[in-house]
């Protein structure tokens, strides 16, 4: 089982208009409720790849009920930890003709110590039967940040594969917990760690430092731009495919789903980079979040360029040869 933990889920009220008129009242928009948040997006994309996962998250209030109903409508499996405050929400305004999206988020809920302990208790019980544990997104409050290193440390104790896509003030502590796989957006990493990662040397030095913390694979993406990755002590530079980007929301989550798909299916590292890059790029071509088809991904992987940098891996031909 794949357990996906989303500490700060988001109920999206998505308003679709054919055209937005600035400064005027815009009527008759189609309204769709959709469960969001980084981990939920990863789970949705995995479902489109034919891989089931189980979601664990905080939820509360009327918005929390609508959020859970939305997941039921998508036939996504979940357990929620009840909180006293309302689930975070967003208004997502989509102008289809202009291909523009504007999002407006509410404030994060405060999570009590009791609610945090309930979440940790659920994780302890559920992680035993999991193959992969995914933690995506930020923590909704300062107190809730402790759940992330707690989960990774527990996964390591039980010899589970952990995938971490997290940003926040305690990112350094989270990295020291040594998740198996780490994904971060470049800008979020700079902001969380108070670093400057502009040159290739700065980025590769950072990736090498991450490897020495015991993290096996690291992906440092940068939107539609060139990005870098590390597999043990081997470094790679990746050139994403060119696409007609409409909305990049969820592209990092589609990328993470691609990494998980590749991990489960035994793809070699360079092929996993191509697969995940194609996932993220295709997600940006649509207003919809993390609904990319496998067929479209496989049609784009050959347009992703992967370039080893620094130390080169020696490939050995161990196939049988006939005299």
C-alpha positions as CSV (number, residue, x, y, z in Angstrom):
1,X,0.0,0.0,0.0
2,X,1.1,3.6,-0.7
3,X,0.1,5.9,2.2
4,X,0.0,9.6,1.3
5,X,-0.1,12.2,4.1
6,X,-1.4,15.7,3.4
7,X,-1.1,17.9,6.4
8,X,-2.6,21.0,4.8
9,X,-5.4,19.9,2.4
10,X,-7.3,22.4,0.3
11,X,-10.9,22.5,-0.8
12,X,-11.0,24.2,-4.2
13,X,-14.0,26.0,-5.4
14,X,-13.2,26.2,-9.1
15,X,-15.1,28.8,-11.1
16,X,-15.0,28.3,-14.9
17,X,-15.8,31.2,-17.2
18,X,-15.4,31.4,-21.0
19,X,-14.3,35.0,-20.5
20,X,-13.4,37.1,-17.5
21,X,-14.3,40.8,-17.7
22,X,-12.1,42.8,-15.4
23,X,-13.8,45.3,-13.1
24,X,-17.3,43.9,-13.9
25,X,-19.6,41.3,-12.4
26,X,-19.0,38.0,-14.1
27,X,-22.1,35.8,-14.0
28,X,-23.1,32.2,-14.7
29,X,-19.7,30.6,-14.0
30,X,-19.6,26.8,-13.7
31,X,-18.6,25.9,-10.1
32,X,-16.9,22.6,-9.4
33,X,-15.7,21.5,-5.9
34,X,-12.4,19.6,-5.9
35,X,-10.2,18.2,-3.2
36,X,-6.7,19.6,-3.4
37,X,-3.4,19.9,-1.6
38,X,-0.1,18.5,-2.8
39,X,-0.6,14.9,-1.4
40,X,-4.1,14.7,-2.7
41,X,-2.9,15.7,-6.2
42,X,-0.2,13.0,-6.1
43,X,-2.8,10.4,-5.2
44,X,-5.1,11.6,-8.0
45,X,-2.4,11.3,-10.5
46,X,-1.4,7.9,-9.3
47,X,-5.0,6.8,-9.8
48,X,-4.8,8.0,-13.4
49,X,-1.7,5.7,-13.7
50,X,-3.7,2.8,-12.4
51,X,-2.0,2.8,-9.0
52,X,-4.1,2.9,-5.8
53,X,-3.1,4.9,-2.8
54,X,-4.5,5.7,0.6
55,X,-4.8,9.3,1.9
56,X,-4.5,10.5,5.4
57,X,-5.2,14.2,6.2
58,X,-6.6,16.7,8.7
59,X,-10.2,17.9,8.0
60,X,-12.7,20.0,9.9
61,X,-15.9,22.0,9.6
62,X,-18.3,22.2,6.7
63,X,-15.5,22.6,4.2
64,X,-14.0,19.4,5.6
65,X,-17.2,17.5,4.9
66,X,-17.3,18.9,1.3
67,X,-13.7,18.0,0.9
68,X,-14.3,14.4,2.0
69,X,-17.4,14.1,-0.2
70,X,-15.3,15.3,-3.2
71,X,-12.8,12.5,-2.6
72,X,-15.6,9.9,-2.4
73,X,-16.9,11.2,-5.7
74,X,-13.5,10.5,-7.2
75,X,-13.4,7.0,-5.5
76,X,-10.3,7.9,-3.6
77,X,-9.6,6.1,-0.4
78,X,-8.9,8.1,2.8
79,X,-9.0,8.5,6.5
80,X,-9.2,11.9,8.1
81,X,-8.2,13.2,11.5
82,X,-10.9,15.6,12.8
83,X,-9.8,19.2,13.7
84,X,-11.9,21.9,15.3
85,X,-11.1,24.6,12.7
86,X,-12.3,24.7,9.1
87,X,-10.3,22.9,6.3
88,X,-8.4,25.4,4.2
89,X,-10.2,26.6,1.1
90,X,-9.4,28.4,-2.2
91,X,-11.3,30.2,-4.9
92,X,-9.8,29.2,-8.3
93,X,-11.0,31.5,-11.1
94,X,-10.5,30.1,-14.6
95,X,-10.9,32.2,-17.8
96,X,-10.9,29.6,-20.5
97,X,-10.6,31.8,-23.6
98,X,-7.8,33.8,-22.1
99,X,-6.2,30.7,-20.6
100,X,-5.7,32.5,-17.3
101,X,-6.0,31.2,-13.7
102,X,-6.1,33.2,-10.5
103,X,-6.2,31.5,-7.1
104,X,-7.1,32.9,-3.7
105,X,-6.3,30.9,-0.6
106,X,-7.8,31.2,2.9
107,X,-5.6,31.2,6.0
108,X,-4.3,27.9,7.4
109,X,-6.1,26.3,10.3
110,X,-4.5,26.0,13.7
111,X,-3.8,22.4,14.7
112,X,-4.0,21.6,18.4
113,X,-1.5,19.3,20.2
114,X,-4.3,16.8,20.7
115,X,-5.0,16.7,17.0
116,X,-1.3,16.4,16.2
117,X,-1.0,13.4,18.6
118,X,-4.0,11.8,17.0
119,X,-2.4,12.2,13.5
120,X,0.9,10.6,14.8
121,X,-1.1,7.8,16.3
122,X,-2.8,7.1,13.0
123,X,0.5,7.2,11.2
124,X,2.0,4.7,13.6
125,X,-0.8,2.2,13.0
126,X,-1.1,2.6,9.2
127,X,2.6,2.8,8.3
128,X,3.2,-0.9,9.3
129,X,1.2,-2.1,6.3
130,X,2.7,0.3,3.8
131,X,5.3,-0.1,1.1
132,X,5.8,3.6,0.4
133,X,5.0,6.6,2.6
134,X,4.5,10.0,0.8
135,X,4.5,13.3,2.7
136,X,3.6,16.3,0.5
137,X,3.1,20.0,1.1
138,X,3.7,22.2,4.0
139,X,2.4,22.0,7.6
140,X,-0.6,24.1,8.4
141,X,0.9,25.4,11.7
142,X,4.2,25.6,13.5
143,X,3.2,22.9,15.9
144,X,2.2,20.5,13.1
145,X,5.7,20.7,11.6
146,X,7.0,18.0,13.9
147,X,4.8,15.4,12.2
148,X,7.1,15.3,9.1
149,X,10.4,14.3,10.7
150,X,8.4,12.0,13.0
151,X,7.0,10.1,10.0
152,X,10.3,9.9,8.2
153,X,12.1,8.6,11.2
154,X,9.4,6.0,11.8
155,X,9.6,4.9,8.1
156,X,13.4,4.5,8.5
157,X,13.0,2.4,11.6
158,X,10.5,0.1,9.8
159,X,12.6,0.0,6.6
160,X,9.9,1.7,4.5
161,X,10.5,3.8,1.4
162,X,9.7,7.4,2.2
163,X,9.0,10.1,-0.4
164,X,9.1,13.7,0.9
165,X,7.9,16.8,-1.1
166,X,7.9,19.4,1.7
167,X,8.8,23.0,2.3
168,X,8.8,25.0,5.5
169,X,10.9,26.5,8.3
170,X,12.0,23.0,9.5
171,X,13.1,21.7,6.1
172,X,16.6,21.3,7.4
173,X,15.4,19.1,10.2
174,X,13.3,17.1,7.7
175,X,16.3,16.5,5.5
176,X,18.4,15.4,8.4
177,X,15.8,12.7,9.0
178,X,16.9,11.2,5.7
179,X,13.9,10.4,3.6
180,X,14.6,7.8,0.9
181,X,13.5,10.3,-1.9
182,X,13.4,14.0,-1.7
183,X,11.7,16.4,-4.2
184,X,11.7,20.1,-3.8
185,X,11.0,23.1,-6.0
186,X,14.1,25.3,-6.3
187,X,12.4,28.5,-5.1
188,X,10.8,26.8,-2.1
189,X,14.1,25.3,-1.2
190,X,15.9,28.7,-1.3
191,X,13.1,30.3,0.8
192,X,12.9,27.4,3.4
193,X,16.7,27.1,3.9
194,X,17.6,30.7,3.3
195,X,20.0,29.7,0.5
196,X,21.0,31.1,-2.9
197,X,21.0,28.4,-5.6
198,X,21.6,30.3,-8.8
199,X,24.6,28.7,-10.4
200,X,25.2,25.1,-11.4
201,X,28.0,24.8,-8.9
202,X,25.8,26.1,-6.1
203,X,23.1,23.6,-7.0
204,X,25.4,20.6,-7.4
205,X,27.2,21.4,-4.1
206,X,23.8,21.5,-2.4
207,X,22.8,18.2,-3.9
208,X,26.0,16.6,-2.8
209,X,25.4,17.9,0.7
210,X,21.9,16.3,0.6
211,X,23.4,12.9,-0.4
212,X,25.7,13.0,2.6
213,X,22.6,13.3,4.8
214,X,21.6,9.8,3.7
215,X,19.0,10.7,1.1
216,X,19.3,8.3,-1.8
217,X,17.5,10.3,-4.6
218,X,16.9,14.1,-4.8
219,X,15.0,16.0,-7.4
220,X,15.3,19.8,-7.4
221,X,12.9,21.0,-10.1
222,X,12.4,24.6,-11.4
223,X,9.1,24.8,-13.3
224,X,9.6,24.6,-17.0
225,X,13.3,25.4,-16.7
226,X,16.4,23.1,-16.7
227,X,16.6,21.3,-13.3
228,X,19.0,18.9,-11.5
229,X,18.8,15.6,-9.8
230,X,21.0,13.2,-7.8
231,X,20.9,9.4,-7.6
232,X,23.3,8.4,-4.8
233,X,26.5,10.3,-5.7
234,X,25.7,10.7,-9.4
235,X,24.4,14.0,-10.7
236,X,22.1,14.8,-13.6
237,X,21.0,17.9,-15.5
238,X,17.5,17.6,-17.1
239,X,16.1,19.6,-20.0
240,X,12.2,19.3,-19.7
241,X,10.2,19.0,-22.9
242,X,8.7,22.2,-24.4
243,X,4.9,22.4,-24.0
244,X,2.3,25.1,-24.3
245,X,1.9,25.9,-20.6
246,X,-1.6,27.0,-19.4
247,X,-1.4,26.4,-15.6
248,X,1.5,24.9,-13.7
249,X,-0.6,24.2,-10.6
250,X,0.1,20.6,-9.5
251,X,3.0,20.0,-12.0
252,X,5.4,19.3,-9.1
253,X,2.8,16.8,-7.7
254,X,2.5,15.1,-11.1
255,X,6.3,14.9,-11.2
256,X,6.3,13.2,-7.8
257,X,3.6,10.7,-9.0
258,X,5.8,10.0,-11.9
259,X,8.8,9.3,-9.7
260,X,6.6,6.9,-7.6
261,X,5.3,5.1,-10.8
262,X,8.9,4.7,-12.0
263,X,10.1,3.4,-8.6
264,X,7.3,0.8,-8.5
265,X,7.8,-0.3,-12.0
266,X,11.6,-0.6,-11.7
267,X,12.6,2.0,-14.3
268,X,16.3,2.9,-14.4
269,X,17.0,6.3,-13.0
270,X,17.5,8.2,-16.3
271,X,14.2,6.8,-17.6
272,X,12.4,7.7,-14.3
273,X,13.7,11.3,-14.8
274,X,12.2,11.4,-18.3
275,X,8.9,9.9,-17.2
276,X,8.5,12.3,-14.3
277,X,9.5,15.3,-16.4
278,X,6.9,14.4,-19.0
279,X,4.3,14.1,-16.3
280,X,5.0,17.6,-14.9
281,X,5.1,19.2,-18.3
282,X,1.8,17.6,-19.5
283,X,0.1,18.7,-16.3
284,X,0.9,22.3,-17.2
285,X,-0.9,22.1,-20.5
286,X,-4.3,21.8,-18.8
287,X,-6.5,23.7,-16.3
288,X,-7.1,20.3,-14.7
289,X,-4.8,19.2,-11.9
290,X,-3.0,15.8,-12.0
291,X,-5.1,14.1,-14.6
292,X,-2.4,13.2,-17.1
293,X,-2.8,9.9,-19.0
294,X,-0.1,7.3,-19.3
295,X,-0.4,7.3,-23.0
296,X,0.4,11.0,-23.2
297,X,3.4,10.6,-20.9
298,X,4.9,7.8,-23.0
299,X,4.4,9.9,-26.1
300,X,6.5,12.7,-24.6
301,X,9.4,11.0,-22.7
302,X,11.7,10.9,-25.7
303,X,11.6,14.7,-25.8
304,X,13.2,14.9,-22.4
305,X,17.0,15.3,-22.4
306,X,19.0,13.9,-19.5
307,X,22.7,14.8,-19.2
308,X,25.0,13.2,-16.6
309,X,27.3,15.7,-15.0
310,X,30.4,15.3,-12.9
311,X,31.1,11.7,-11.9
312,X,30.0,9.3,-14.7
313,X,28.3,6.0,-14.0
314,X,30.1,3.0,-15.6
315,X,27.7,0.8,-17.5
316,X,28.6,-2.9,-17.7
317,X,27.2,-5.1,-20.4
318,X,26.4,-8.3,-18.4
319,X,24.2,-9.8,-21.1
320,X,25.1,-13.3,-22.4
321,X,27.2,-13.3,-25.6
322,X,27.5,-16.0,-28.2
323,X,30.9,-17.0,-29.4
